[in-house]
Amino acid sequence: MAVAAVLIARRPGGPAIRPTLANGPLASAVDTAENYLHGKAIRAGLDRSASGLIYDVTVVKAGRIFDVRLDARSGRILSAAINK
């Protein structure tokens, strides 16, 4: 629900649902992933990995779906790969 609120609130003309989410760390991770691939995020979430917490953002670009993983502490992109 929180992820959907971020993506809806970020849409031009979309309602300002929970502004704290729209400008928080998840929104920043979504922005980073979108800018990195020049695409649009369709899903985002926080996951746990062996190395710590990561953001997993799904981005669509030119009809292809990419999975982008970012370090939740630094915001650094860890990987970006085509979703198969």
DRENTORKOL-3810 file (N, C-alpha, C; in nm, 4 decimals):
REM DRENTORKOL-3810
@n.u->0.0814; n.v->-0.1187; n.w->0.0000; ca.u->0.0000; ca.v->0.0000; ca.w->0.0000; c.u->0.0863; c.v->0.1259; c.w->0.0000
@n.u->0.1903; n.v->0.1279; n.w->0.0817; ca.u->0.2764; ca.v->0.2459; ca.w->0.0885; c.u->0.3454; c.v->0.2718; c.w->-0.0440
@n.u->0.3894; n.v->0.1644; n.w->-0.1117; ca.u->0.4557; ca.v->0.1800; ca.w->-0.2413; c.u->0.3591; c.v->0.2390; c.w->-0.3414
@n.u->0.2372; n.v->0.1881; n.w->-0.3442; ca.u->0.1370; ca.v->0.2414; ca.w->-0.4360; c.u->0.1127; c.v->0.3889; c.w->-0.4078
@n.u->0.1109; n.v->0.4269; n.w->-0.2815; ca.u->0.0910; ca.v->0.5673; ca.w->-0.2457; c.u->0.2033; c.v->0.6539; c.w->-0.3002
@n.u->0.3256; n.v->0.6051; n.w->-0.2933; ca.u->0.4392; ca.v->0.6803; ca.w->-0.3466; c.u->0.4244; c.v->0.6981; c.w->-0.4965
@n.u->0.3947; n.v->0.5910; n.w->-0.5685; ca.u->0.3868; ca.v->0.5988; ca.w->-0.7137; c.u->0.2685; c.v->0.6835; c.w->-0.7587
@n.u->0.1550; n.v->0.6739; n.w->-0.6893; ca.u->0.0392; ca.v->0.7554; ca.w->-0.7241; c.u->0.0662; c.v->0.9022; c.w->-0.6941
@n.u->0.1225; n.v->0.9305; n.w->-0.5792; ca.u->0.1485; ca.v->1.0689; ca.w->-0.5400; c.u->0.2494; c.v->1.1357; c.w->-0.6323
@n.u->0.3363; n.v->1.0588; n.w->-0.6943; ca.u->0.4392; ca.v->1.1147; ca.w->-0.7811; c.u->0.3870; c.v->1.1418; c.w->-0.9217
@n.u->0.2719; n.v->1.0848; n.w->-0.9584; ca.u->0.2162; ca.v->1.1053; ca.w->-1.0913; c.u->0.1695; c.v->1.2488; c.w->-1.1077
@n.u->0.1973; n.v->1.3105; n.w->-1.2234; ca.u->0.1466; ca.v->1.4458; ca.w->-1.2466; c.u->-0.0059; c.v->1.4454; c.w->-1.2355
@n.u->-0.0591; n.v->1.5350; n.w->-1.1557; ca.u->-0.2028; ca.v->1.5429; ca.w->-1.1381; c.u->-0.2581; c.v->1.4407; c.w->-1.0408
@n.u->-0.1722; n.v->1.3537; n.w->-0.9890; ca.u->-0.2163; ca.v->1.2517; ca.w->-0.8937; c.u->-0.2403; c.v->1.3129; c.w->-0.7573
@n.u->-0.3226; n.v->1.2463; n.w->-0.6765; ca.u->-0.3502; ca.v->1.3003; ca.w->-0.5429; c.u->-0.2267; c.v->1.2953; c.w->-0.4544
@n.u->-0.2177; n.v->1.3868; n.w->-0.3629; ca.u->-0.1040; ca.v->1.3908; ca.w->-0.2699; c.u->-0.1320; c.v->1.2972; c.w->-0.1531
@n.u->-0.1203; n.v->1.1678; n.w->-0.1773; ca.u->-0.1444; ca.v->1.0678; ca.w->-0.0740; c.u->-0.0187; c.v->1.0525; c.w->0.0093
@n.u->-0.0308; n.v->1.0781; n.w->0.1376; ca.u->0.0794; ca.v->1.0639; ca.w->0.2320; c.u->0.2072; c.v->1.1291; c.w->0.1795
@n.u->0.2135; n.v->1.2604; n.w->0.1821; ca.u->0.3293; ca.v->1.3328; ca.w->0.1283; c.u->0.4630; c.v->1.2893; c.w->0.1868
@n.u->0.4639; n.v->1.2390; n.w->0.3107; ca.u->0.5908; ca.v->1.1949; ca.w->0.3684; c.u->0.6478; c.v->1.0785; c.w->0.2896
@n.u->0.5616; n.v->0.9922; n.w->0.2359; ca.u->0.6101; ca.v->0.8818; ca.w->0.1530; c.u->0.6580; c.v->0.9324; c.w->0.0177
@n.u->0.5889; n.v->1.0313; n.w->-0.0362; ca.u->0.6229; ca.v->1.0821; ca.w->-0.1686; c.u->0.7600; c.v->1.1477; c.w->-0.1713
@n.u->0.8115; n.v->1.1884; n.w->-0.0564; ca.u->0.9418; ca.v->1.2544; ca.w->-0.0518; c.u->1.0431; c.v->1.1789; c.w->0.0330
@n.u->1.0134; n.v->1.0584; n.w->0.0733; ca.u->1.1002; ca.v->0.9824; ca.w->0.1624; c.u->1.2029; c.v->0.8985; c.w->0.0892
@n.u->1.2706; n.v->0.8101; n.w->0.1622; ca.u->1.3786; ca.v->0.7297; ca.w->0.1045; c.u->1.3325; c.v->0.6340; c.w->-0.0054
@n.u->1.2118; n.v->0.5794; n.w->0.0048; ca.u->1.1630; ca.v->0.4913; ca.w->-0.1016; c.u->1.1415; c.v->0.5707; c.w->-0.2297
@n.u->1.0845; n.v->0.6895; n.w->-0.2177; ca.u->1.0654; ca.v->0.7754; ca.w->-0.3348; c.u->1.1995; c.v->0.8129; c.w->-0.3968
@n.u->1.2994; n.v->0.8354; n.w->-0.3141; ca.u->1.4335; ca.v->0.8667; ca.w->-0.3634; c.u->1.4920; c.v->0.7480; c.w->-0.4400
@n.u->1.4703; n.v->0.6267; n.w->-0.3889; ca.u->1.5178; ca.v->0.5062; ca.w->-0.4580; c.u->1.4474; c.v->0.4905; c.w->-0.5925
@n.u->1.3175; n.v->0.5184; n.w->-0.5956; ca.u->1.2415; ca.v->0.5119; ca.w->-0.7211; c.u->1.2974; c.v->0.6135; c.w->-0.8205
@n.u->1.3210; n.v->0.7360; n.w->-0.7760; ca.u->1.3784; ca.v->0.8394; ca.w->-0.8637; c.u->1.5139; c.v->0.7966; c.w->-0.9192
@n.u->1.5985; n.v->0.7416; n.w->-0.8332; ca.u->1.7316; ca.v->0.6975; ca.w->-0.8755; c.u->1.7208; c.v->0.5896; c.w->-0.9821
@n.u->1.6337; n.v->0.4911; n.w->-0.9604; ca.u->1.6171; ca.v->0.3814; ca.w->-1.0568; c.u->1.5611; c.v->0.4326; c.w->-1.1891
@n.u->1.4610; n.v->0.5211; n.w->-1.1829; ca.u->1.4030; ca.v->0.5766; ca.w->-1.3055; c.u->1.5068; c.v->0.6572; c.w->-1.3834
@n.u->1.5831; n.v->0.7385; n.w->-1.3146; ca.u->1.6854; ca.v->0.8200; ca.w->-1.3813; c.u->1.7968; c.v->0.7344; c.w->-1.4394
@n.u->1.8334; n.v->0.6282; n.w->-1.3701; ca.u->1.9408; ca.v->0.5403; ca.w->-1.4164; c.u->1.9040; c.v->0.4733; c.w->-1.5486
@n.u->1.7781; n.v->0.4273; n.w->-1.5595; ca.u->1.7350; ca.v->0.3556; ca.w->-1.6801; c.u->1.6539; c.v->0.4419; c.w->-1.7765
@n.u->1.6230; n.v->0.5648; n.w->-1.7370; ca.u->1.5376; ca.v->0.6523; ca.w->-1.8181; c.u->1.4055; c.v->0.5823; c.w->-1.8483
@n.u->1.3455; n.v->0.5245; n.w->-1.7435; ca.u->1.2184; ca.v->0.4541; ca.w->-1.7562; c.u->1.1225; c.v->0.4973; c.w->-1.6470
@n.u->1.0151; n.v->0.4187; n.w->-1.6294; ca.u->0.9125; ca.v->0.4478; ca.w->-1.5291; c.u->0.8990; c.v->0.3311; c.w->-1.4329
@n.u->0.9004; n.v->0.3605; n.w->-1.3045; ca.u->0.8842; ca.v->0.2573; ca.w->-1.2020; c.u->0.7386; c.v->0.2121; c.w->-1.1966
@n.u->0.7195; n.v->0.0810; n.w->-1.1849; ca.u->0.5847; ca.v->0.0273; ca.w->-1.1711; c.u->0.5654; c.v->-0.0424; c.w->-1.0368
@n.u->0.6750; n.v->-0.0654; n.w->-0.9660; ca.u->0.6670; ca.v->-0.1306; ca.w->-0.8355; c.u->0.7962; c.v->-0.1025; c.w->-0.7604
@n.u->0.7865; n.v->-0.0943; n.w->-0.6287; ca.u->0.9061; ca.v->-0.0748; ca.w->-0.5463; c.u->0.8795; c.v->-0.1302; c.w->-0.4076
@n.u->0.9850; n.v->-0.1765; n.w->-0.3449; ca.u->0.9697; ca.v->-0.2290; ca.w->-0.2103; c.u->1.1031; c.v->-0.2418; c.w->-0.1402
@n.u->1.0949; n.v->-0.2698; n.w->-0.0119; ca.u->1.2128; ca.v->-0.2880; ca.w->0.0720; c.u->1.2276; c.v->-0.4365; c.w->0.1003
@n.u->1.3458; n.v->-0.4908; n.w->0.0740; ca.u->1.3740; ca.v->-0.6330; ca.w->0.0956; c.u->1.4967; c.v->-0.6476; c.w->0.1839
@n.u->1.5115; n.v->-0.7654; n.w->0.2388; ca.u->1.6290; ca.v->-0.7971; ca.w->0.3197; c.u->1.7174; c.v->-0.8924; c.w->0.2386
@n.u->1.8472; n.v->-0.8660; n.w->0.2377; ca.u->1.9428; ca.v->-0.9552; ca.w->0.1718; c.u->2.0500; c.v->-0.9927; c.w->0.2734
@n.u->2.1411; n.v->-1.0780; n.w->0.2328; ca.u->2.2495; ca.v->-1.1198; ca.w->0.3223; c.u->2.3357; c.v->-1.0010; c.w->0.3654
@n.u->2.3444; n.v->-0.8997; n.w->0.2793; ca.u->2.4286; ca.v->-0.7835; ca.w->0.3101; c.u->2.3521; c.v->-0.6697; c.w->0.3777
@n.u->2.2224; n.v->-0.6846; n.w->0.3970; ca.u->2.1434; ca.v->-0.5806; ca.w->0.4629; c.u->2.0162; c.v->-0.5493; c.w->0.3865
@n.u->1.9587; n.v->-0.4341; n.w->0.4141; ca.u->1.8344; ca.v->-0.3935; ca.w->0.3489; c.u->1.8615; c.v->-0.3351; c.w->0.2109
@n.u->1.7737; n.v->-0.3702; n.w->0.1165; ca.u->1.7845; ca.v->-0.3185; ca.w->-0.0198; c.u->1.6469; c.v->-0.2744; c.w->-0.0683
@n.u->1.6470; n.v->-0.1771; n.w->-0.1577; ca.u->1.5254; ca.v->-0.1406; ca.w->-0.2286; c.u->1.5261; c.v->-0.2168; c.w->-0.3599
@n.u->1.4128; n.v->-0.2756; n.w->-0.3929; ca.u->1.3954; ca.v->-0.3470; ca.w->-0.5191; c.u->1.2915; c.v->-0.2691; c.w->-0.5989
@n.u->1.3344; n.v->-0.2096; n.w->-0.7105; ca.u->1.2464; ca.v->-0.1254; ca.w->-0.7914; c.u->1.2332; c.v->-0.1888; c.w->-0.9293
@n.u->1.1100; n.v->-0.2054; n.w->-0.9750; ca.u->1.0836; ca.v->-0.2578; ca.w->-1.1086; c.u->1.0553; c.v->-0.1394; c.w->-1.1999
@n.u->1.1318; n.v->-0.1317; n.w->-1.3096; ca.u->1.1230; ca.v->-0.0187; ca.w->-1.4020; c.u->1.0924; c.v->-0.0706; c.w->-1.5420
@n.u->1.0024; n.v->-0.0010; n.w->-1.6127; ca.u->0.9705; ca.v->-0.0341; ca.w->-1.7513; c.u->1.0357; c.v->0.0694; c.w->-1.8410
@n.u->1.1044; n.v->0.0185; n.w->-1.9447; ca.u->1.1669; ca.v->0.1062; ca.w->-2.0437; c.u->1.1552; c.v->0.0389; c.w->-2.1795
@n.u->1.0955; n.v->0.1077; n.w->-2.2744; ca.u->1.0822; ca.v->0.0583; ca.w->-2.4115; c.u->1.0230; c.v->-0.0825; c.w->-2.4161
@n.u->0.9221; n.v->-0.1066; n.w->-2.3332; ca.u->0.8548; ca.v->-0.2359; ca.w->-2.3336; c.u->0.9285; c.v->-0.3469; c.w->-2.2614
@n.u->1.0423; n.v->-0.3170; n.w->-2.2043; ca.u->1.1190; ca.v->-0.4168; ca.w->-2.1287; c.u->1.1072; c.v->-0.3872; c.w->-1.9800
@n.u->1.1102; n.v->-0.4926; n.w->-1.9004; ca.u->1.0991; ca.v->-0.4787; ca.w->-1.7554; c.u->1.2348; c.v->-0.5060; c.w->-1.6927
@n.u->1.2788; n.v->-0.4130; n.w->-1.6078; ca.u->1.4079; ca.v->-0.4234; ca.w->-1.5406; c.u->1.3878; c.v->-0.4297; c.w->-1.3897
@n.u->1.4728; n.v->-0.5049; n.w->-1.3230; ca.u->1.4786; ca.v->-0.5071; ca.w->-1.1773; c.u->1.6030; c.v->-0.4303; c.w->-1.1348
@n.u->1.5837; n.v->-0.3273; n.w->-1.0555; ca.u->1.6942; ca.v->-0.2458; ca.w->-1.0060; c.u->1.7013; c.v->-0.2643; c.w->-0.8552
@n.u->1.8192; n.v->-0.2966; n.w->-0.8050; ca.u->1.8399; ca.v->-0.3150; ca.w->-0.6613; c.u->1.9327; c.v->-0.2055; c.w->-0.6115
@n.u->1.8920; n.v->-0.1399; n.w->-0.5025; ca.u->1.9693; ca.v->-0.0299; ca.w->-0.4449; c.u->1.9957; c.v->-0.0573; c.w->-0.2975
@n.u->2.1131; n.v->-0.0177; n.w->-0.2518; ca.u->2.1461; ca.v->-0.0269; ca.w->-0.1103; c.u->2.0563; c.v->0.0715; c.w->-0.0348
@n.u->1.9835; n.v->0.0232; n.w->0.0659; ca.u->1.8884; ca.v->0.1085; ca.w->0.1377; c.u->1.9574; c.v->0.2146; c.w->0.2227
@n.u->2.0799; n.v->0.1909; n.w->0.2632; ca.u->2.1516; ca.v->0.2902; ca.w->0.3453; c.u->2.2114; c.v->0.4016; c.w->0.2606
@n.u->2.2790; n.v->0.3645; n.w->0.1520; ca.u->2.3511; ca.v->0.4643; ca.w->0.0726; c.u->2.2725; c.v->0.5141; c.w->-0.0485
@n.u->2.1743; n.v->0.4361; n.w->-0.0952; ca.u->2.1017; ca.v->0.4709; ca.w->-0.2163; c.u->2.1761; c.v->0.4323; c.w->-0.3429
@n.u->2.2916; n.v->0.3683; n.w->-0.3275; ca.u->2.3747; ca.v->0.3282; ca.w->-0.4419; c.u->2.3108; c.v->0.2108; c.w->-0.5158
@n.u->2.3151; n.v->0.2141; n.w->-0.6486; ca.u->2.2625; ca.v->0.1040; ca.w->-0.7290; c.u->2.3563; c.v->-0.0148; c.w->-0.7176
@n.u->2.3000; n.v->-0.1283; n.w->-0.6793; ca.u->2.3775; ca.v->-0.2516; ca.w->-0.6671; c.u->2.3734; c.v->-0.3323; c.w->-0.7957
@n.u->2.2565; n.v->-0.3329; n.w->-0.8618; ca.u->2.2435; ca.v->-0.4061; ca.w->-0.9876; c.u->2.1209; c.v->-0.3571; c.w->-1.0632
@n.u->2.1240; n.v->-0.3782; n.w->-1.1939; ca.u->2.0100; ca.v->-0.3499; ca.w->-1.2807; c.u->2.0118; c.v->-0.4559; c.w->-1.3895
@n.u->1.9041; n.v->-0.5323; n.w->-1.3989; ca.u->1.9005; ca.v->-0.6428; ca.w->-1.4945; c.u->1.7614; c.v->-0.6556; c.w->-1.5541
@n.u->1.7564; n.v->-0.7070; n.w->-1.6768; ca.u->1.6284; ca.v->-0.7334; ca.w->-1.7416; c.u->1.5597; c.v->-0.8467; c.w->-1.6670
@n.u->1.4324; n.v->-0.8266; n.w->-1.6359; ca.u->1.3522; ca.v->-0.9284; ca.w->-1.5691; c.u->1.3142; c.v->-1.0335; c.w->-1.6725
@n.u->1.3489; n.v->-1.1588; n.w->-1.6447; ca.u->1.3202; ca.v->-1.2665; ca.w->-1.7413; c.u->1.2014; c.v->-1.3464; c.w->-1.6987
END
